[in-house]
Amino acid sequence: MGKRKLQHFAENKTFRHVIEPTSDEMLNDRFALKGKWGEEFFGNTHPIVLELGCGKGEYSVGMGRRYPEKNFIGVDIKGARIWRGAKTVQEDAIPNVAFLRTRIDFITSAFGPEEVSEIWLTFSDPMIGQSENRRLTSRIFVERYLKILRPGGVIHLKSDSDFLTEYTLEQTEEHGYRLLEVSRDVYGEMERFNPELQQLLNIRTHYEKKWLAEGKKINYCAFVP
């Protein structure tokens, strides 16, 4: 493991806003913040929005800056990636953004029933050629989300993958989810979205900027399971 990565892991442990539960806490449902994120971590009752597979946390940070009346938690297992977003939160003193380092498979061990208001899936791995149960919009994952989402909670997918977008739309039809929005070219169709959604969709990650520079179109869909 590289020296810089080790430094990032060590620095993560000094950040109050980076939570790294143990495997025992996740596997045996012993995580102390489950059901208590608002009260015990953020100190308020604002809605909680998750970014799953957050990578460097650019979306979590971007949403946190735009919406101080909401709390945002980026979830990823890769501590070295989380470090970048966590460092920005520390340097800019953003009070409503946190990061949780854990596997998304354990999401129901991290959050209580109806604790989450929305979920964002930003540029998730489409898992082409692998079991569909590993895709973050598969039925097995959506069933987990339903255990923590408030009634009517929205799941957003923003993706460069036509494959994952099409798969997700097939899932919404097969399982009777309520499809709210779908676009195969977010930036080409931006004007048709409401102003709040435009603000959210205009957040661009590092890799998204590269794909756009290459002329690649970005997909978006939103649904209520």
Residue pairs with C-beta under 8 A, 6 or more apart in sequence:
5 80
8 79
8 80
8 83
9 79
9 80
9 83
11 83
11 87
12 18
12 20
12 79
12 82
12 83
12 86
12 101
13 20
15 86
15 89
15 90
15 99
17 86
17 89
17 90
17 97
17 98
17 99
18 82
18 86
18 98
18 99
18 101
19 33
19 41
19 98
19 99
19 100
19 101
20 79
20 101
20 102
21 31
21 100
21 101
21 102
21 109
21 110
24 30
25 31
25 32
25 109
26 102
26 103
26 106
26 109
26 110
27 106
27 109
29 109
31 109
31 110
32 40
33 40
33 41
33 110
34 109
34 110
34 111
34 112
34 115
35 111
35 112
35 113
35 115
36 112
37 48
37 71
37 73
37 111
37 115
38 44
38 45
38 46
38 48
38 71
38 115
39 45
41 98
42 48
42 71
42 95
42 96
42 98
44 71
46 69
46 70
46 71
46 96
47 70
47 71
47 117
47 118
48 70
48 71
48 72
48 73
48 111
48 115
48 116
48 117
49 63
49 70
49 71
49 72
49 73
49 116
49 117
49 118
49 119
49 120
50 72
50 73
50 74
50 75
50 107
50 111
50 116
50 118
50 119
50 120
51 57
51 59
51 60
51 63
51 72
51 73
51 74
51 75
51 119
51 120
51 121
51 122
52 75
52 104
52 107
52 119
52 120
52 121
52 124
52 136
53 75
53 76
53 104
53 121
53 122
53 123
53 124
53 125
53 136
54 60
54 74
54 75
54 76
54 81
54 82
54 85
54 99
54 122
55 76
55 78
55 81
55 122
55 123
55 205
56 81
56 82
56 84
56 85
56 205
56 206
57 74
57 76
57 81
57 82
57 84
57 85
57 86
57 88
57 89
57 97
57 99
58 85
58 203
58 204
58 205
58 206
59 74
59 120
59 122
59 203
59 205
60 72
60 73
60 74
60 85
60 97
60 99
61 85
61 88
61 89
61 94
61 97
62 203
63 70
63 72
63 97
63 120
63 200
63 203
64 70
64 72
64 89
64 94
64 96
64 97
65 94
66 199
66 200
66 203
67 96
68 95
68 96
70 96
70 117
71 96
71 97
71 98
72 96
72 97
72 98
73 97
73 98
73 99
73 100
74 82
74 85
74 97
74 98
74 99
74 100
75 99
75 100
75 101
75 102
75 104
75 107
75 110
76 82
76 99
76 101
77 101
77 102
77 103
77 104
78 101
79 101
82 99
82 101
85 97
85 99
86 99
88 94
89 97
89 98
89 99
100 110
102 110
104 136
104 141
105 144
107 144
107 145
107 148
108 144
108 147
108 148
111 148
112 148
113 147
113 148
114 148
114 149
114 150
114 151
115 148
115 150
116 145
116 148
116 149
116 150
116 153
117 149
117 150
117 153
118 149
118 153
118 154
118 155
118 156
119 145
119 149
119 153
119 154
119 155
119 156
120 156
120 158
121 136
121 137
121 155
121 156
121 157
121 158
121 159
122 158
122 159
122 205
123 158
123 159
123 160
123 161
123 205
123 207
123 208
124 135
124 136
124 137
124 157
124 159
124 161
124 164
126 135
126 159
126 161
126 163
126 164
126 167
127 134
127 135
128 163
132 138
132 167
133 140
133 141
135 141
135 164
135 167
137 155
137 157
137 164
137 167
137 168
137 171
138 171
139 171
139 175
142 155
142 171
142 175
142 177
142 225
145 153
145 155
145 225
146 225
149 155
149 225
152 224
153 224
154 180
154 222
154 223
154 224
155 222
155 223
155 224
155 225
156 200
156 220
156 221
156 222
157 164
157 165
157 168
157 219
157 220
157 221
157 222
158 186
158 201
158 218
158 219
158 220
159 165
159 218
159 219
159 220
160 207
160 208
160 211
160 216
160 218
160 219
161 219
162 184
162 219
165 184
165 219
165 221
168 221
168 223
169 179
169 182
169 221
171 177
172 178
172 179
172 221
172 223
175 225
177 223
177 224
177 225
178 223
178 224
179 221
179 222
179 223
180 222
180 223
180 224
181 193
181 197
181 220
181 221
181 222
182 220
182 221
182 222
183 189
183 193
183 219
183 220
183 221
184 217
184 219
185 217
185 218
185 219
186 201
186 217
186 218
186 219
186 220
187 212
187 217
187 218
188 217
190 198
190 201
190 202
193 201
201 220
204 212
208 218
211 218
212 218
